[in-house]
Amino acid sequence: MHILRPQFRIEEERALAFAAARGFGMIVAADARGPRGSHVPFVIERRDDRVVVQIHLTARNPLVELADGTRRFLLIVSGDDAYISNDWYASRDNVSTWLYEAVHLSGVAHLRAPGENRGHGDTLLAVSEARLPKQPWDLTQMEPEKRESMLSAIRVIDLVIDGVEGQSKLNQHKSDADHVAVADRLARAEETASRRLGAKMRELRPELPYEQCVGRARHREER
């Protein structure tokens, strides 16, 4: 990841927490033909002094054979993003831009033995189901033959992390007036990611005079 400015950088522990909370990203590696990628759910584990991202792929995925214990993989975890028009700012002559949050995790990929598939499945389900407001579902509720067939069709990969890069580009370098103008615009947006970014911008400078009554209804009235 190219860090545009130091003030956008997410420090390592917060970047790992961001990625863990998201739990979904794109895994990328390259072979002789060029880069290959897959969208994957994942879990992050601490093992001794190491951070390990564990993913799974279908057994036929070309990335599986690349997890040879020496090749490096990159996991890209994206958060919310929003386009910012130049006429949203309070001051003149700003450049249109894109606000976003993202984390890159990189390291050497290791293919795990098929016998570890069930443990990975249980852990991934426990983390994912905990995000939902319901009684967690687990693999014990699946018909055993179907469960084993499903588990045998995947391969588990450990990505031992040695590179963590995170960026939260929320116009931290802009003036208070421009910061308020953009945050208020995003807070009024109908698009959910924009509103979340607007809320995060307000959290960065909570002392500033933001609009108090915002939301979809007001946005519709103004159009």
Disulfide bonds with the S-S distance in Angstrom:
none
